[in-house]
Amino acid sequence: MRTDYQRLADEVAAWITDGTLRPGDRLPTQRAYARRRGVAPSTATRVYRELVRRGLVTGEVGRGTYVRAASGGGAERGGPALAEPSEAPIDLELNYPVTPGQAELLARPLSALLRPDALDDALRPLGAAGTPLARSRFARLAAHGDWTPAAEAVLFAGNARQATAAALAALVPTGGRLGVEALTYPVVKSLARRLGVTLVPLPLDAHGPDPAALVALHRAAPLHAVYLQPRVHNPLGVSWSEARRALLADVLSGAGIPVIEDAVWSFLAPCPASQDGGAVGDEEPGDQGPCDQAPGDHGPLAALLPDQVVLIDSLSKRLAPGLTVGFLVASGPLRSALADALRGLAAPPGAFALEAAVRWIGDGTVARIVADKRADAAARQRLARQVLAGQVLRGHQGTYYLWWELPEPWRAETFAAAALDHGIAVTRGSAFAADGRSSPRAVRIGLASPPPDVLEYALGRLVRIAAARV
C-alpha cells in the first residue's frame, strides 16, 4: 500500500511525464508546496526526498529544487520509469560523486568557450600531446608539495582506462609479467587479459605492498612493470605509510622496474602543508591547485622516481563521470613509448573537453569542486561508520568507499546476492583479487552515488542482512 507522500510524489512524477513540468523548471519551496497541498511540512520534505531518490529532481543548496533533464531514461520512457524503482537496485557498487551546485560551477566558465570563434577552435582534431597550455595546467593539477612535473611530461587520452591500456602496452610485452597489489582495480585485470599480460599478485600488509616479497618475485622471474595505487587505494581506501613509500621507491629503483601509478582517487588524499597554491609557469594569477593545506599525505611515487613512473589520472572522479579527459605524466624514454602506444590504442581527448578543463583548472573551479567532494566524502564516511558500527571496516575516513570484512558465516558471493535480493548492489571482494583463485570474504561499499538518506537506508538494510543467518 502506497503512503501519502508516495502518492504525492507519483502526482509530481506524472506532471513531469506529461510535460507539465519541464527540465529546468523550479518546484515551489517545500513550505509553499505543503500549504498548497494541505499537508504537513514533514510530508512535503518526504515528497521532495522521494523525487530526488527517483532521479526526477535535483536540490541545489540556496537555490531550490529543479526538474532534472532526462538521461537515458526518465520522462522519455514514460510513466513506469518515474514510479518507485522497485526493480532497480540502490547502487553501492559504482562510485559517481556529484555534489550539489557542481553543474552550475562548471557552466559558468563555458560561456566564453561557446562563442563561435572559440567553439570553432575547440572542435578541431587534437593529438595525445594536447596543447602547451593544457600540458601546463594538467602538470599543475598533478603537482604535490614541492614536486611539479614538467609540462612536457604530460600526455592525454580520452579517459583513464585508455591511458592505463596504453601504459600496459608500452611497458609490458605480450606474455610479460605485471606486478599488482593482491587487491587491485578490476579494470587492470580485464586489460591484462586482453593484452596477454600475466598478473603477479604482490602480498599486502597494513602499510602497503611487501618490499621483500616484491624483490623475491622479481628475482624468481623478472617483472616487466608494476601497477600500484600508493594513495587512496581502491578498494581498500588506504594510503601507503611514508616509510613504506620510501622503501618501495628504493627497491623499485634498484631493480629498475617501471611503475604505473594510478592516482585517479588521490585527489581525496590530504595535501602537505608546503603546498602553496600559487601560480606556476604560465598559470593565470590566482590559479589554485587542488590541495587544501592539510598535512598527512606523503605524495605520489612519481615524485621520488620521476624517470621510472608513469602517473595516470583523470577528471572523471574529480569532476563528473561524463568528463573523461585522462592524462599521463612520464619523462624521458617512457614518454616516447607511451606516445606511440597512445597513437595506436587510445582515442585522443576531445578538444572541447580539454579546453573546458583548461578553463576549469585555471579559474579555480576544479579546486572548489574537489574541496566540496572531500567534505562530501568525509560526511558519507561518518554516516556509513555510524550505521555500520561494530563491523570490521577498512578505508580512510575521507574516501568514497569502504572495504567490509563480512562476519561469519557469510561469503562475499552469498552476501552480494542477498543484498541484491533486497534491491542493493555491492561489489564482491573477488572482483578485486589479482589471484583468480582467491575470494576474499569481503565486499566493497561505494558511498558516492545515492543521496545520503538513501545511502543511510541501504546501509541499515545491509547491517540487518549481515546479522541474519545464511
N, C-alpha and C positions, 0 to 999 in steps of 0.2 A: 504494500500500500504506500503510495507516494505522500510525502508530508506536504504541508502548506508551502514551505519555502521551495521545494522541488517543483510543485505545480506553478508557482510564480516564475521560477526560472524557466520552465517549459514555455510559458507565455512569452517571455522576452526572447527566447530562442526562436519561437515561431515568427516574431516580428523581424528577426534577422533573416530568417529563411525567405520570407515573402518580400523582402526588400524595404519594409517599413523603416528599419534601421539599417544604415549603410556603413561599410568600413570607414572608420574615422569619426563617426558620429559620437558625440559625447552623451553619456547617460546622465540623468539627474543625480544630484548628490543622494547618498543613502537616506539622509534625513528627509529630503524632498520626496523621494520615492516612497518612503514609509507613510508620509502624510497622504500622498495621492492614492495609495492602495489601502489605506486604513489599517496598517499593520504596525507592530512594534518595531522600533529601530533595530533591535537584535535580529528580527526576522529579515529585515532589509539587508543587514550585514551578511546573513547566511545566503540570501539570494545572490548577492554580488560575488561572494566567495565561490558559490556553485558555478556561476557563469565563468569565472576565472578558471576554475578547475576543468571545465569543459573546453577551454581554449577559445571561448567566444569573445571575451573582452580582456582588456589589459588595464590594470590600475597603475597610474603614474603619480608618484608622491607629489602632492602640492598642485596637481593639475586636474585630476579627476579620473573617471573611468571611461574608456573608449572602446567601441566595437573594433575587433581585430579584423584585418584583411584575411581572407581565406588562404590557406597554404596547403595545397594538396588535398583538400577536403573541406570541412566546414560547410558553409552555405551552398557551395557548388554541388554537394552531394545530396542536398535535400534534408528533410526532417530527421531521419534516423541518426545522421551524423551529429545533430545538435541535441539529441536526447542524452540522458545519462549514459556514459560509455561503459556499460557493464561488461562488455566483451573485451575492451581494450585494457591491457594491464597498466598499472602505475609503473612508470619507467624508472627503476632504480638501477638500471643496467648501463645505459648510455648517459654521459655527462654533457649537458648543453647549458653552461652557465650564461644566463642573460639577466642583467639587473634592471630594475625599474628606471626609466628615463634614458636608458642606453641608446635607443634608436634616435631620440632627439639630439643627444650629444653627437652621434655620428652624422646626423643630417646637416648640422649647421655648417661644417666646413665645405660641404659639397656644392653649395650654390655657385661658387666661382667656377668649379670644375664643370658645371653643366652649361656654361656659356658655349655657343657653337664653336668658337675658335679653340678653346681649351678642350672641349669634348672631342673635336676632330683629332687633336694631337694625342689624346688619351686612348683613342681607338686604333692606333697604329700597331703593327706587329712588334713584338718585343722578345728578346732572347734571354738566356739564363743570366747574363750579366746585368740586366736591368738598365738603370741609368746611374750616372755618377751620384746624383742627389739621393736616389733610393739606396744605393750602397752605403752612403754616409749615414743616412737616417737609420737604417737597419743595423749598422755597426753600433750605433748609439744604443739601439734597443737591446742589443746583446751585451752591452758593456756591464761590468760589475766591479765596483770599487775602483781600484787603480788600473784595472785592465780594460782596455777598449781595443777590440780587434781593428786591424787596418781595413778601411773601406774596400780596398782592392781584394780582400779575402772573402767578400760576400758574394754569393750566388743565389739565384732564385729558382723556385719550381712552383707548379700550380698549387701544391699542398705539401704537408709534411710527409705523407705516405709516399709521394713521388720522390721527395728528397731522400727518404730512407732507402727506397729501392735503388736509386742512383748510387748512393753511398755503398750499399752492399755490392752492387755490380762492379763498382770501381775498385773495391778493396779485396773482395773475396772471389776467387775463380770458381767456376762450376766444380763441385766436388770438394771445395775447400771447407775449412773449419772456422766457425764463428763462435767465440765465447760469449755467452749471455748469462745474466744472473738467473739463478734457478727459477725464480718467478719473474716473468718478463712480459713485455707488451705483446698481446696476441697477434697484432699486425706483423711484427717481425717474424713470428713463427710461420705465418702464411707466406710472406715474401721469401723466406728462406726455402720453403718447399718449392715455390715456383722457380727459383733461381738455381735449384740444385745444390744448396748450401747445407752443410751438416751443422746442427746446433750442438754446442758443447756446454752443458749447464755448469755454472760456477757456483759452488756452495756459498750460502749466505749465513752470516751471523748477525748479531744486533747492530753492528757498526757498518755493514756492507759486505761486498764480496771478500772471501778469504784469500789474502795475497799468497799464502803458501800453497793453497790448492791451485790457484791460477798458475803459479810457476811450475808445479808438478804436471798439470795438464798440458802446458806448453812444451815441457821437456819430453813428455810421452809422445806427442805428435804436435808439431808446430801449429799454433793458431794464426790464421791469416789476419784476423782483426777481432776486436771485442765490441759488443754493443752494450752500453751501460747507461743507467739513469742515476747519476750521483745526487741530484737534487729533486725532491718531491717524487719519489719512486712511484710508479704505477704498476701494481695495485697497492703496495704497502704504505704509501704516503709518507715514507721516512726519507731523510737525507743522510748521507754519509757523515761520520764524525770528521773533524779536521785532521786528526791523526791518521785515520784510515785513508782519507783522500791523499795525504802526503805520501804515505807508504805505498799505495797503489800507483801513484804517479812515478815513484822511484822504480817499482817493479816493471811497469809498462815501458818506461824509458830505457831501462837496462836491457829488456828483451826486444825492444824496437817494434812492439806490436801496435799497429794503428788502432785508433779508438773512434767509434761512432758514439757521440754523446747526445742523448735525447734530452732536450731542455724544454719540451713543449709545455709542461706543467710548472716549470721552475719559476714562473712569474709569481706564484703564490708563496715562494720562499721569502723570508725577510732579507733585506739587503744590509750590507755593512755600513757602519756609521761614517766611513770615509767617503761614501758616495756623495758627490757634491751637487748633482742635478743640474750643473751648468751647461753652457753651450760647448760643443766640440766641433772642430773643423768648420764646415760651412752651415752649421745649425743656426736656426733663427734665434735671435735674442729671446731669452725666456723659455726656450725649448727645454722640456724636462724628460729625464729618463724615467723608468718605471719604478725606481726604488723609493722607499718611504723612510729611509734613515734608520730603520730598526736593525739592531745587531743580531748576530746569531747564525747567519748563513755564510758558508765558507767558500762560496763561489764555484764556478764551473771548472771542470778538469782542464778545459781548453786554456784557462789562464796559466796553468802550470806546464802544459805540453802543447803550445800553440802550433808547432810544426808536425805534431803527431795526431792531433784530434780533429775530427770533423764534427762540428757542433750543428745540431739540427733543431730548428724552432719553427713556429708558425703563428699566424694571427687567429686561428680558429678558436682557441680557448680564451686567449686574451680578450678578443672582441666578440665574435659570433661564429657559429659553425658554417654559415654561408660565405664567410670571408676567408677564402682558402689560399692565401699567399703563404707559401712555405719558403724558408730560406736556410742556407748553409753557410757556415764560416769555416774556411780551410785555407791554409797557407802553402806556399811552395809547390812541390810536385803533387801533393794531394789535390790542390785546386785544379791543376791541369787534368788529372784523371777524372775528377768529378765533373768538370765542364764537358768532357767528352761523353760521360755516362748520361748526363742530363740531356744532351742533344739527342741521344738515341733512345732514352727510356721515359723521359718525363715531358709533359707539356709545359711550356713556359707560363709564368703567371700572366693573367690578363693585365694589359697595360692600364685599363681603367682602375682595376682593383689596386694595382701597385701605386698609381698616382694618388688614389684616395688614401692609401695607407701612409704615404709620404706626408700628406697634409695632416692626418690624424696624429702621427708621431710628432710632427713639427709644432703643432699648436697646443700640445699637452692633452689632447683628447684620450689617447691611449693611457697615459699616466692616470687620468681621472677614473677611467673605467677599471683599470687594474686595482686602484685603491678601493673602489666600490666592491669589486669581486673579492678582494681579500677580506673586507668586512663581512660580506655575504657568506663566504665560505666559513669564516670563524663562527658566525651566528648559527649556521646549519650544523656545524660540528658540535656546538654546545647543545643544540636541540637533540641531535642524534645521541650524544653521550648521556643525556638525561633520560631519554626514553629507553636506551639500551643499557642502562646502569646494571652492573653485575655481570655483563657479558665480557668475553675476552676479545678486546679490540686492539688493532694496531693502526697507526696513522697519526700524522702530525695534526694538531688541533687547528690548523689553518688551511686544510685541504678539502677538496670536494668529494672525497671518497674514504671509506673505511674497509679494513680487512677484518672480517668477523670470523674468528675461530669457533666453530659451532660446538655446542655441548653434546656430550654423549646422549643417545646413540646415533645422532644424526650424521649422515653423509651429505656432502655438498649436492650431489645429484638429486637425492630424495628431498632435501630441503628446498632446492630451487624449484622442483616440480610441485611441492606442496604450496610454496609461495605463489606460483603461477596459477594454481587452482583457486587461490584467493584473490587473483587479479593483480599480483605484484611480480614484476620481473627483476631478478637479481642475477649476478654473474657467478657461475660455478668457479671454484678455485682452479680446476683442471684447465680452464681456458688460458691461464697464465703460466702453467707449468711447462718449463722448457723440455723436460723429460716427459714424453708422451705416456710413459708407464706410471707417472706419478699422478695422484689425485688428492690434493690437499683437502682436509676436512674443514673447508672454509669457503666463504663467499665474499665477493666484493660488493659493497653497497655504494652506489652512486648517489650523491646528495644534491646534485645541481639542478636536475630537470624539473621536478614537480614544485608547485607552490608550497610554502612552508607548512600550511595547515594540512595539505595532502601528504606531505612528507611525514609529518607527525603521526597522522592516521596510519600510514603504511608501516612505519617502524613499529608502532604499537601492535599492529596485527602480526608482524614478524616475530615479535617477542612472544606473543601468545602461541604462535606456531612452534617456536623453539621449545616452549615449555611443555608442549604436548608430547605424548609418546608416539614413536614412529609406527 
